[in-house]
Amino acid sequence: MKAGIHPDNFRVVAFKDMSNDEVFLTKSAAPTKETLEVDGTEYPLIKLEISRTSHPFYTGKAKLVDTAGRIDKFKNKYAKFKK
């Protein structure tokens, strides 16, 4: 690897998938102000909308995750065409 291009401030961080509340720990240098306690130890928290535990490619299931209300917006937009 090329010297001097990687950050030195990496630490163990808790990543939380907000769609299914799954938490996993890994090293990261991403900044965050929130923390989460896992097994009695407090870690910096990074919130994710989708991860390997909820993405259809990895789970093999066509699971719909609607976090921004996209389905409701679509239904409202095209309700006038419904007969």
SULURVEN-V722622 format. One record per residue. RES is the residue in one small letter. SS is DSSP state (~ for helix, > for strand, _ for the rest). PSI is psi in degrees with one decimal (* if undefined). Layout:
BEGIN
RES;SS;PSI
RES;SS;PSI
END
This chain:
BEGIN
m;_;151.9
k;_;131.5
a;_;143.5
g;_;4.1
i;_;-11.3
h;_;143.4
p;_;148.6
d;_;-7.8
n;_;25.5
f;_;149.3
r;>;171.4
v;>;129.5
v;>;144.2
a;>;123.3
f;>;127.9
k;>;122.5
d;>;113.5
m;_;-17.7
s;_;-25.2
n;_;9.4
d;_;22.1
e;>;136.2
v;>;133.9
f;>;151.8
l;>;138.1
t;>;170.5
k;>;142.3
s;>;155.7
a;_;7.6
a;_;134.5
p;_;144.2
t;_;153.0
k;_;-12.6
e;_;154.6
t;>;161.7
l;>;137.7
e;>;124.9
v;>;119.5
d;_;41.4
g;_;1.6
t;>;137.1
e;>;129.3
y;>;152.6
p;>;144.8
l;>;131.8
i;>;123.3
k;>;135.2
l;>;146.6
e;_;-28.7
i;_;141.6
s;_;-170.0
r;_;-21.2
t;_;-11.9
s;_;-7.2
h;_;131.7
p;~;-30.6
f;~;-41.7
y;~;-30.6
t;~;-23.9
g;_;6.3
k;_;142.7
a;_;80.9
k;_;125.5
l;_;122.7
v;_;111.3
d;_;95.0
t;_;-21.4
a;_;8.1
g;_;27.4
r;~;-34.3
i;~;-43.8
d;~;-40.6
k;~;-42.0
f;~;-46.5
k;~;-41.6
n;~;-39.0
k;~;-39.9
y;~;11.3
a;~;-28.8
k;~;-21.1
f;~;-7.3
k;_;136.3
k;_;*
END
